[in-house]
């Protein structure tokens, strides 16, 4: 999906019981996922965001 600014939004749907595992302690796993997405986005010259939810 694209937002109003042309950024690609990736929605990661996670079961309610697993949200804590996906986000990780102090958000470390979520931050790592966003970092990997950012590297790929820079290589492709696009803007990408990650939304985690159910």
C-alpha positions as CSV (number, residue, x, y, z in Angstrom):
1,X,0.0,0.0,0.0
2,X,1.2,3.6,-0.6
3,X,0.5,6.5,1.7
4,X,-0.2,10.1,0.7
5,X,3.5,10.9,0.3
6,X,4.2,8.0,-2.1
7,X,5.8,5.9,0.6
8,X,5.3,2.1,0.4
9,X,3.7,0.8,3.6
10,X,4.3,-2.8,4.7
11,X,1.7,-4.1,7.1
12,X,2.9,-7.0,9.2
13,X,-0.1,-8.7,10.7
14,X,0.7,-10.6,13.9
15,X,-1.5,-12.6,16.2
16,X,-2.2,-10.7,19.4
17,X,-0.4,-13.3,21.5
18,X,2.8,-12.9,19.4
19,X,3.0,-9.1,19.2
20,X,5.5,-9.0,22.1
21,X,7.7,-11.5,20.5
22,X,7.7,-9.7,17.1
23,X,8.4,-6.3,18.7
24,X,11.0,-7.7,21.1
25,X,12.5,-6.4,24.2
26,X,12.9,-2.6,24.0
27,X,11.7,-2.9,20.4
28,X,15.0,-4.4,19.2
29,X,13.5,-6.9,16.8
30,X,11.1,-4.3,15.3
31,X,14.1,-1.9,14.9
32,X,16.1,-4.6,13.2
33,X,13.3,-5.3,10.8
34,X,12.9,-1.6,10.0
35,X,16.7,-1.3,9.5
36,X,16.7,-4.2,6.9
37,X,13.8,-2.7,5.1
38,X,15.5,0.7,5.1
39,X,18.6,-0.8,3.5
40,X,16.6,-2.5,0.8
41,X,14.6,0.7,0.2
42,X,17.7,2.8,-0.2
43,X,19.1,0.4,-2.8
44,X,15.8,0.7,-4.7
45,X,15.5,4.4,-4.2
46,X,12.1,4.2,-2.6
47,X,10.7,5.1,0.8
48,X,9.2,2.3,2.9
49,X,7.5,2.1,6.3
50,X,6.7,-0.9,8.5
51,X,3.5,-1.1,10.5
52,X,3.2,-4.0,13.0
53,X,-0.3,-4.9,14.3
54,X,-3.1,-7.4,14.2
